Amino acid sequence: MSRDYWENRYQTKDMPWEKGGPSPGLVDFLETLPPPTDQTVCVPGCGTGHDVRAFARAGFHASGFDLAPSGIRLAVEKTALAGLSARFQLADFLLDPPPRPFDWIFEHTLFCAIQPAERGAYVQSVLRWLKPGGQFLAVHYLIPDTDGPPFGTTREEVLRMFLPHFDLLSEWIPRSYPNRTGLELMLWWRRKTG
Ligand SMILES: C[S@@+](CC[C@H](N)C(=O)[O-])C[C@H]1O[C@@H](n2cnc3c(N)ncnc32)[C@H](O)[C@@H]1O
């Protein structure tokens, strides 16, 4: 989907993904994590930045990236209002180089927003934007839809795409927004160093 497509979704307020708060699964995960020491995190396709602010609240150096200028503008405004410190930048995660490689990447509703044919490029982008040994935390949307966005995926597809490059640390079914309960899968990966 093009930049114009996503910008138009914001301009026309056609944003059913906008839930007014971070991924419940991410909130629960961050509560279990020891306070990070100088860890950077990238949230690609960050939208209005709820997940970025959750990482910032937890003590990360948090950055959000999005294709849509209105998403970035809203993210900057909401972060200032919340009195939090986080960086936001316009970028195409599939095409652009990272400003610097990150310690963590958090996936939430970008994998299902891009065309399924772009998923190979998505994996290559995670490898480009993440440090070797870095951690990739993902919330995947396990729906059957083929006429997205959102485009569905399966646990099998995700494992097939990421296992060659990552060690799986843990997987679980997270707490979700009400209309996604039981439809999400969280996977916590560490990028292989070799
Ligand atoms: C379904 S929305 C999800 C937003 C946010 N993750 C959330 O859950 O609220 C998908 C977001 O990804 C952005 N996006 C789509 N393709 C992108 C790309 N190639 N690079 C960066 N952002 C992209 C869109 O502009 C949109 O903000």
The ligand as an SDF file (V2000), in Angstrom:
LIG
                    3D

 27 29  0  0  0  0  0  0  0  0999 V2000
   -2.8320   -0.7750   10.6310 C   0  0  0  0  0  0  0  0  0  0  0  0
   -1.9300    0.6610   10.9460 S   0  0  0  0  0  0  0  0  0  0  0  0
   -1.2640    0.2830   12.5710 C   0  0  0  0  0  0  0  0  0  0  0  0
   -0.6910    1.4700   13.3310 C   0  0  0  0  0  0  0  0  0  0  0  0
   -0.1380    1.1170   14.7010 C   0  0  0  0  0  0  0  0  0  0  0  0
    0.8580    0.0740   14.6340 N   0  0  0  0  0  0  0  0  0  0  0  0
   -1.2530    0.7000   15.6250 C   0  0  0  0  0  0  0  0  0  0  0  0
   -1.4090   -0.4980   15.9060 O   0  0  0  0  0  0  0  0  0  0  0  0
   -2.0130    1.5830   16.0490 O   0  0  0  0  0  0  0  0  0  0  0  0
   -0.5130    0.4240    9.8960 C   0  0  0  0  0  0  0  0  0  0  0  0
    0.4560    1.5900    9.9330 C   0  0  0  0  0  0  0  0  0  0  0  0
    1.6150    1.2410    9.1780 O   0  0  0  0  0  0  0  0  0  0  0  0
    1.9910    2.3440    8.3850 C   0  0  0  0  0  0  0  0  0  0  0  0
    2.7580    1.7750    7.2480 N   0  0  0  0  0  0  0  0  0  0  0  0
    2.2870    1.0400    6.2130 C   0  0  0  0  0  0  0  0  0  0  0  0
    3.2970    0.6480    5.4180 N   0  0  0  0  0  0  0  0  0  0  0  0
    4.4290    1.1550    5.9660 C   0  0  0  0  0  0  0  0  0  0  0  0
    5.8120    1.0960    5.6060 C   0  0  0  0  0  0  0  0  0  0  0  0
    6.2220    0.4430    4.4980 N   0  0  0  0  0  0  0  0  0  0  0  0
    6.7180    1.7280    6.3930 N   0  0  0  0  0  0  0  0  0  0  0  0
    6.3120    2.3960    7.5070 C   0  0  0  0  0  0  0  0  0  0  0  0
    5.0230    2.4900    7.8950 N   0  0  0  0  0  0  0  0  0  0  0  0
    4.0980    1.8730    7.1380 C   0  0  0  0  0  0  0  0  0  0  0  0
    0.6930    3.0370    8.0230 C   0  0  0  0  0  0  0  0  0  0  0  0
    0.8650    4.3770    7.6610 O   0  0  0  0  0  0  0  0  0  0  0  0
   -0.0940    2.8660    9.3400 C   0  0  0  0  0  0  0  0  0  0  0  0
    0.1670    3.9410   10.2110 O   0  0  0  0  0  0  0  0  0  0  0  0
  1  2  1  0
  2  3  1  0
  2 10  1  0
  3  4  1  0
  4  5  1  0
  5  6  1  0
  5  7  1  0
  7  8  2  0
  7  9  1  0
 10 11  1  0
 11 12  1  0
 11 26  1  0
 12 13  1  0
 13 14  1  0
 13 24  1  0
 14 15  1  0
 14 23  1  0
 15 16  2  0
 16 17  1  0
 17 18  1  0
 17 23  2  0
 18 19  1  0
 18 20  2  0
 20 21  1  0
 21 22  2  0
 22 23  1  0
 24 25  1  0
 24 26  1  0
 26 27  1  0
M  CHG  2   2   1   9  -1
M  END
$$$$
